[in-house]
């Protein structure tokens, strides 16, 4: 591992123009377990916490600081202040106008519908031939109840399902991100929408032995990529250029994605890791 890191550092030092002495990157990130975990038993052990630490070691010539900030502030500051970066950015047309994005992204698991394992057969009438949840069917379920939080977006398809005017399935709206899982654990709801790695975090952080079954949403993609985004100034441009060169190297890529193993389902980690080959 030391040899691999040393070779990566040598590569980083040789790529592009050298960073000016004292050139600084401020890394902005939200608190969104288990990507970034700011408190509790797993503080600092989020997969993006650890990926960011790896990436910073691969960027000699830059100094670094990190600031916790909500997403709204991140996308407010990035186009206004040079030297700001964010690991974990998803691309939209609007955001492409605000910052520079790395060439390579990491595929993350997509949101699933999760149920208590012993109740999983109840969702069968609302599945398609591939075993995926058809939201138009589920929306009319009279024998099911779900829970969601209004502090997050679940993507357009699920958000449309939640707010559909003709929805007859019962849904409980809660405030905190963790609350839908708490209701599921206590048997007070039948299903929730959750990212697989998020479900793992909820179980570990509450020491829960709840057995669950998860189902993909019909029509959803297998994964969603995230990237490094930086300001469009000179410092941000040099940072992204350096990051692109480093992550193009297979050894550096394997080291960069290694923290995902702790939280991602095996099939999702393997997909991210094999992207280097």
C-alpha positions in Angstrom: 0.0 0.0 0.0 2.9 2.4 0.8 4.5 1.7 -2.6 1.2 2.3 -4.4 0.6 5.6 -2.6 4.2 6.7 -3.3 3.8 6.0 -7.0 0.5 7.8 -7.0 2.1 10.8 -5.3 4.9 10.8 -7.9 2.3 10.7 -10.7 0.4 13.6 -9.1 3.5 15.7 -8.8 4.3 15.2 -12.4 1.0 15.9 -14.0 0.1 19.4 -15.4 1.5 22.6 -14.0 2.7 22.4 -10.4 0.3 24.0 -7.8 1.5 27.3 -6.5 3.1 27.1 -3.1 0.3 27.5 -0.5 -2.5 27.0 -3.0 -5.5 25.9 -1.0 -8.7 23.9 -1.6 -11.6 24.3 0.7 -13.7 21.1 0.5 -17.4 21.7 1.2 -19.6 18.8 2.1 -23.1 18.2 3.6 -23.8 15.8 6.5 -25.6 12.9 4.8 -24.8 9.5 6.4 -23.3 7.3 5.5 -21.5 9.4 2.8 -20.4 12.1 5.3 -20.9 11.3 9.0 -20.2 14.2 11.4 -21.2 12.7 14.7 -22.0 9.5 16.6 -20.3 6.1 16.7 -19.2 6.3 13.0 -18.1 9.9 12.9 -15.6 10.4 10.1 -16.1 6.9 8.8 -18.5 7.8 6.0 -17.4 6.5 2.6 -17.0 10.1 1.2 -15.2 11.1 4.4 -12.6 8.4 3.7 -12.5 8.9 0.0 -11.8 12.6 0.5 -8.9 11.8 2.9 -7.5 9.5 0.2 -7.9 12.1 -2.5 -6.3 14.8 -0.4 -3.2 12.6 0.0 -3.0 12.3 -3.8 -2.8 16.1 -4.3 0.6 17.3 -3.1 1.2 21.0 -3.7 -2.3 21.8 -2.3 -3.3 22.4 1.3 -6.8 21.4 2.4 -9.6 22.3 4.8 -13.1 20.9 5.0 -16.3 22.8 5.9 -19.7 21.2 6.5 -22.4 23.0 4.6 -25.9 22.2 3.3 -26.2 21.5 -0.5 -27.8 24.9 -1.1 -24.7 26.7 0.3 -22.3 24.5 -1.6 -23.9 25.4 -4.9 -24.1 29.0 -3.9 -20.4 29.3 -3.0 -18.9 27.1 -5.7 -19.4 29.6 -8.6 -18.5 32.6 -6.5 -15.3 31.7 -4.8 -12.3 30.1 -6.4 -10.6 27.2 -4.6 -13.8 25.5 -3.5 -14.5 21.8 -4.3 -17.1 19.2 -3.5 -16.7 15.4 -3.6 -20.1 13.8 -4.1 -21.7 16.1 -6.8 -24.3 14.9 -9.2 -24.4 16.5 -12.6 -27.3 18.6 -13.9 -27.4 21.0 -16.8 -27.6 23.9 -14.3 -24.7 22.7 -12.2 -22.5 22.4 -15.3 -22.8 26.2 -15.5 -21.7 26.6 -11.9 -18.6 24.4 -11.6 -16.0 22.1 -13.2 -16.6 18.4 -12.9 -14.2 15.5 -12.9 -14.2 13.3 -16.0 -14.8 10.1 -14.0 -17.7 9.5 -11.7 -18.5 6.7 -9.2 -21.7 4.8 -9.6 -23.7 4.7 -6.4 -26.7 2.4 -5.6 -30.1 3.7 -6.5 -33.1 4.1 -4.1 -35.0 0.9 -3.4 -38.3 0.1 -1.6 -37.5 -1.8 1.6 -39.8 -3.9 3.7 -39.6 -6.2 6.7 -38.4 -9.5 5.3 -41.3 -11.5 6.8 -43.8 -9.2 5.1 -42.1 -9.1 1.7 -44.7 -11.3 0.0 -47.3 -8.6 0.4 -45.6 -6.4 -2.3 -45.8 -9.2 -4.9 -49.1 -7.9 -6.5 -47.3 -4.6 -7.2 -44.3 -6.1 -9.0 -43.6 -6.6 -12.7 -42.2 -9.7 -14.3 -38.7 -8.7 -13.3 -39.6 -8.4 -9.6 -39.4 -4.6 -9.6 -42.0 -2.3 -8.0 -44.4 -0.6 -10.4 -45.3 2.6 -8.7 -48.6 3.1 -10.6 -49.8 -0.2 -9.2 -48.5 0.5 -5.7 -50.2 3.8 -5.7 -53.6 2.1 -5.6 -52.8 -0.4 -2.8 -55.5 -0.6 -0.2 -53.6 -3.0 2.0 -50.3 -1.3 2.3 -48.9 1.8 4.2 -45.6 3.5 3.6 -43.5 6.3 5.2 -41.3 9.0 3.8 -39.5 12.2 4.9 -40.2 15.6 3.3 -36.6 16.7 4.0 -35.2 14.8 1.0 -36.0 14.2 -2.6 -36.2 10.6 -3.7 -35.9 11.4 -7.4 -38.7 12.4 -9.8 -40.5 9.1 -10.1 -40.8 8.5 -6.4 -41.5 12.1 -5.6 -44.4 12.1 -8.2 -45.7 8.9 -6.6 -45.7 10.5 -3.1 -47.4 13.6 -4.3 -49.8 12.1 -6.8 -53.3 13.5 -6.5 -54.9 10.1 -7.3 -52.8 8.1 -4.8 -54.9 6.0 -2.5 -52.1 4.0 -0.8 -51.6 5.5 2.7 -48.3 7.3 3.3 -47.0 8.8 6.6 -44.9 12.0 6.3 -42.1 12.3 8.9 -39.5 15.0 9.5 -36.1 13.2 10.1 -34.3 11.1 7.5 -34.1 8.2 9.9 -37.7 8.2 11.0 -39.1 6.0 8.2 -36.7 3.3 9.2 -37.7 3.6 12.8 -41.3 3.2 11.8 -40.4 0.1 9.7 -38.4 -1.4 12.6 -41.3 -0.9 15.0 -43.8 -2.5 12.6 -45.7 0.8 12.2 -45.3 1.0 8.4 -45.1 -1.6 5.6 -42.5 0.0 3.3 -40.0 2.8 3.0 -37.8 4.3 0.2 -34.1 4.2 1.1 -30.7 3.9 -0.5 -29.1 0.5 0.2 -26.0 2.0 1.9 -28.3 4.3 4.0 -30.3 1.3 5.2 -27.0 -0.4 6.2 -26.0 2.7 8.2 -29.4 2.9 10.0 -29.1 -0.8 11.1 -25.5 -0.4 12.2 -25.9 2.9 14.0 -28.9 1.6 15.9 -27.5 -1.9 16.4 -30.6 -3.3 14.8 -31.0 -6.9 13.7 -34.0 -6.1 11.5 -34.1 -8.4 8.5 -35.3 -6.5 5.4 -36.0 -7.2 1.8 -35.4 -4.6 -0.9 -36.9 -4.1 -4.4 -35.8 -1.9 -7.2 -38.3 0.6 -8.7 -39.3 -0.3 -12.2 -37.8 2.0 -14.7 -35.1 3.3 -12.5 -31.4 3.1 -13.5 -29.1 0.6 -11.9 -26.9 3.3 -10.4 -26.3 7.0 -10.2 -22.8 8.6 -10.6 -21.3 11.2 -8.4 -18.2 13.4 -9.2 -15.8 15.9 -7.9 -16.9 19.4 -8.6 -14.7 22.5 -8.2 -14.9 26.3 -8.8 -14.3 27.5 -12.3 -11.3 29.7 -11.3 -7.6 29.0 -11.8 -7.3 27.0 -8.6 -10.4 24.9 -9.3 -9.2 24.3 -12.8 -5.8 23.1 -11.6 -7.4 20.9 -9.0 -9.7 19.2 -11.5 -6.9 18.7 -14.0 -4.8 17.0 -11.3 -7.7 14.9 -10.1 -8.6 13.7 -13.6 -5.0 12.6 -14.3 -4.7 10.8 -10.9 -8.1 8.9 -11.2 -7.2 7.8 -14.8 -4.6 5.5 -13.2 -6.0 2.0 -12.2 -4.0 1.8 -9.0 -5.1 5.2 -7.8 -8.7 4.4 -8.7 -8.7 1.2 -6.7 -7.4 3.0 -3.7 -9.9 5.8 -4.2 -12.9 3.5 -4.3 -11.8 1.1 -1.5 -13.7 3.0 1.2 -17.0 2.1 -0.5 -16.6 -1.5 0.5 -17.6 -0.7 4.1 -21.1 0.6 3.1 -22.0 -0.5 -0.4 -23.7 -3.8 -1.2 -21.0 -6.2 -2.7 -22.4 -6.0 -6.2 -22.3 -2.2 -6.2 -18.8 -2.0 -4.7 -17.5 -4.4 -7.4 -19.1 -2.4 -10.2 -17.3 0.8 -8.9 -14.0 -1.0 -8.4 -14.0 -2.8 -11.8 -14.5 0.6 -13.5 -10.7 0.9 -13.3 -10.0 -2.2 -15.4 
